[in-house]
């Protein structure tokens, strides 16, 4: 899914973005009033190395959100939880002590966390395009001395 966002702030490592919401497009949407973008301000940060082009504060950018929230939740919570349950069940079936089952479950949960960190890199947010800076309305107002 791609979103149009505005660069709010930059520092040495990150670019901070805010979602652009237009009342005209939001009022025509079927989810109007129930959307997380309109009801709350959507702020995200992107690593500078994940930006394909250089950006400045005030630029309008197109961001590629490569994630589905259900899949991301399954990766972040499901894999470590499955590891924990597997470790505890292995300890139960082999009739090991409860302490050893707990420790083995926690070890497999830690391994599941490391696996989910590997999958997490696949779903990083990227800035794929910067809209024409000449048509950037707030920046033009500032540069022309109107604001």
Beta strands, then each sheet from edge to edge (+ up, - down):
strand 1: 2-10
strand 2: 14-19
strand 3: 43-47
strand 4: 60-64
strand 5: 126-130
sheet 1: 3+ 2- 1+ 4- 5+
end
